[in-house]
Amino acid sequence: MSNLKIEITLTSNNHPVPSVMEGSTRFFLHSKFDPIKEAERFIAEIPVESHDLFIVFGFAFAYHIEELLKKAGPDSGIIVVEKSSEILEQARNSRDLTNLFADKRLTLLCNPSDEELLDVLRSKSSANVSFITHRGSLRLFPEYYSEILERSRVQLSNKNINIATLAQFEKAWSANICRNIFRFISNKGMSSFFEKFKNIPALVVGAGPSLSQSYSFIKENQNNAIIIAVDTSFRLLVKNGITAHFCLTVDPQLINARYFEGVKSPSTVLVSDPTVHPSIFSLFKGNVFTSGVSFDLMRWIEGACNFDHGEIVHGGSVSTSAYDFAKKIGCNPIIMIGQDLAFTGGLAHAKGSYLEEEVHLKTNRLFNPECHNRLQLTAIPQIKVKGIKQKNVITNHKLLIFKEWFSNKSHENIINASFDGAYIDGLTHKSFSDLLFEQNNIDIQKTINEIINSCKCEYDDIQTAKQTLTSIVNKMLKDLDGLIPALKKAVETSKKLIEEIKRGKDAGKMSFLLKRLADIDSQIESKKYIKGMISLASQKVIHTINEGYDIDSNFSKLSEEEQIALRSNYLYKGLHESSIFNLKTLTKMVSILQNN
């Protein structure tokens, strides 16, 4: 609905209320009798004290926003999304909203894009979120507000999954990089393949359930296109007589190494993130090329060695990384297969995959594979989305993140040829019969072999990199020797500060403790070699504080000063733990560099 014909009506107590025509009926966005009392009743239904972020759908004339601001805490965030700029203009012209717009807790968005919405959500604490839909606004734009509500849920789910992933794997990433360091410095990296296969088609093969219907097509075209497997689909292709040219692996977990157990495909090139579990390199029998270090805080390794292994985009799924690799080596078009992003046929993965075999190991007479699949389907709330072959398929918020990632990458060179699964908006969808490949003017495997043979690292280059890294790591270890005792003292001092605040705040003691903490902070800031490493392994702590997650169950009941002191204590504990962890991993790195 555009060019709204908004009529302003004054209530008996002189409050302006907007109304619009719906067919032959005029309806009011707020109560035409008393919009303030209506707003009070509306907000009273919401447990405001239990939330620190409110996302409100519908601004209208803001009576409900004013009431929410009265009830919300001083540190709360309130994001308001309004579809109509006309309504906003009328609200500004009809009411004095000076105080409302001056409130720093309020962020107003008018018909925001996904990027604008994400930027705002990224800067807000989102531990306890309340979604509020204004009834009058929803009636006026039902499809819009229903859609943006779901978009907001997906964005927050995406953000929280990223935070959870960072918290879960932060130490594994650092430890694996240290353990894989010699592998990293002894090859020239995946950038050796960049732009070498311009306008050659690529088949990027995921392990979605519909992959089982795709083997014949892939096999028929394995000489006409570059086949890029992900680690979960690699063994499935080999089992079905298909040789992938490349296989991508990015996950740091040990279980991902099991995908390569007993699998022989010597001509396949493994493209690996340096954070993967080291067991992968023992189990994979073939050539390995690593990507660049994926964290800003760890890029000192590439910088120190003057390497450029090439970055790879991470979208939360190995398939997103495989797509990005295909794009960077010049492939066109890039054809996605087995990218179901849904529980096609009630399955999470293609039959015969390692993950599916694991299901059978976990089942018994009373808990069969069907029960396990049902558990997977219901572990995260189900969502129905448009299917490729079916009207609707079942997916969840995690898979929707990857679906949205591919939707945002929509352009002419990407085709979704997955046999079934979720329909990805923005992409071209084609069946196998619609895909015709022209004869390649290059021998793909021969070209890959020539690149491999030209990419051997010289012995002197490896020795120089070893010496450079060893020197830097030894400086980091020296930093840690002085930092760990200081952080231990900071933990003890911040604990005393909490106790002093509870006792009644002796001004002299408080000043002394704060001065000691300030001195320790200066000490931490001076450790230029180790700051990045400590931060990388402390992301769980940092997000716990920044995102508003409770440090303990009584946190919200404490005074503001106690909360600040407790956050400081929690931060110092995390930094101390991170420093001890980094001392172990960097010592291991030096040992590996010296012994290879």
Beta strands, then each sheet from edge to edge (+ up, - down):
strand 1: 7-10
strand 2: 16-22
strand 3: 25-28
strand 4: 53-57
strand 5: 77-82
strand 6: 106-110
strand 7: 129-133
strand 8: 202-205
strand 9: 226-230
strand 10: 246-249
strand 11: 269-272
strand 12: 288-290
strand 13: 334-337
strand 14: 382-386
strand 15: 392-396
strand 16: 414-416
strand 17: 428-429
sheet 1: 1+ 2- 3+
sheet 2: 6+ 5+ 4+ 7+
sheet 3: 12+ 11+ 10+ 9+ 8+ 13+ 16+ 17+
sheet 4: 14+ 15-
end
